[in-house]
Amino acid sequence: MRKITPREYAVFSFIKQFLDDYEKSPTRREIGEAFSITTQGADYFVHRLIQRGVVSLRSDSVRNIRPTEKSLGRQPHLW
């Protein structure tokens, strides 16, 4: 797993918190609204987190962003 940037960490934390609060993953639009960025900008961060091995996508839903098993037990800011 490569180190993530502070902004990537913020998006990852938002995804985890959203899952905890609502028991479903956020959409790109919800991520964009939370960070005042476009949907495309949110998609960029999601794909960066996929490349870093922090999240993965499930193909069965629009709300398909999930933290990977590796990332759940670690402190991302220490990567």
C-alpha positions as CSV (number, residue, x, y, z in Angstrom):
1,M,0.0,0.0,0.0
2,R,1.4,3.4,-1.0
3,K,1.1,6.4,1.2
4,I,-2.0,8.5,0.7
5,T,-2.1,12.3,0.7
6,P,-4.0,14.3,3.4
7,R,-6.8,15.0,0.9
8,E,-7.1,11.3,0.0
9,Y,-7.2,10.5,3.7
10,A,-10.0,13.0,4.2
11,V,-12.0,11.4,1.4
12,F,-11.3,7.9,2.8
13,S,-12.4,9.0,6.3
14,F,-15.5,10.5,4.9
15,I,-16.4,7.2,3.1
16,K,-15.8,5.2,6.3
17,Q,-17.8,7.6,8.4
18,F,-20.6,7.7,5.9
19,L,-20.7,3.9,5.9
20,D,-20.8,3.9,9.7
21,D,-23.6,6.5,9.8
22,Y,-25.9,5.3,7.0
23,E,-24.8,1.7,6.5
24,K,-24.3,2.4,2.8
25,S,-21.5,3.9,0.8
26,P,-21.7,7.5,-0.5
27,T,-22.2,8.3,-4.1
28,R,-19.7,10.4,-6.0
29,R,-22.2,13.3,-5.8
30,E,-22.3,13.1,-2.0
31,I,-18.5,13.0,-1.8
32,G,-18.3,16.0,-4.1
33,E,-20.8,17.9,-2.0
34,A,-19.0,17.2,1.2
35,F,-15.7,18.5,-0.3
36,S,-17.1,21.2,-2.5
37,I,-15.7,19.5,-5.6
38,T,-17.4,18.2,-8.8
39,T,-18.6,14.7,-9.3
40,Q,-15.6,14.1,-11.6
41,G,-13.3,15.4,-8.9
42,A,-14.8,12.9,-6.4
43,D,-14.4,10.1,-8.9
44,Y,-10.7,11.1,-9.3
45,F,-10.2,10.7,-5.5
46,V,-12.1,7.4,-5.5
47,H,-9.9,6.0,-8.2
48,R,-6.7,7.3,-6.5
49,L,-7.8,5.4,-3.4
50,I,-8.4,2.3,-5.5
51,Q,-4.9,2.6,-6.9
52,R,-3.5,2.9,-3.4
53,G,-5.4,-0.3,-2.3
54,V,-7.5,1.5,0.3
55,V,-10.9,1.1,-1.2
56,S,-12.5,-1.2,-3.8
57,L,-15.6,-1.1,-5.9
58,R,-18.4,-3.6,-6.0
59,S,-20.1,-4.0,-9.3
60,D,-23.6,-4.7,-8.0
61,S,-24.6,-1.2,-7.0
62,V,-24.3,2.6,-7.5
63,R,-23.3,2.8,-3.9
64,N,-20.3,0.5,-4.5
65,I,-17.3,2.0,-2.6
66,R,-16.0,-0.2,0.1
67,P,-12.8,0.0,2.3
68,T,-10.5,-2.9,1.7
69,E,-9.8,-5.5,4.4
70,K,-6.2,-4.2,4.6
71,S,-7.3,-0.6,5.3
72,L,-9.8,-1.3,8.0
73,G,-7.4,-2.3,10.7
74,R,-4.8,0.4,9.9
75,Q,-4.3,4.0,10.7
76,P,-4.2,5.6,7.1
77,H,-2.5,8.7,8.3
78,L,0.5,6.6,9.2
79,W,0.9,4.9,5.8
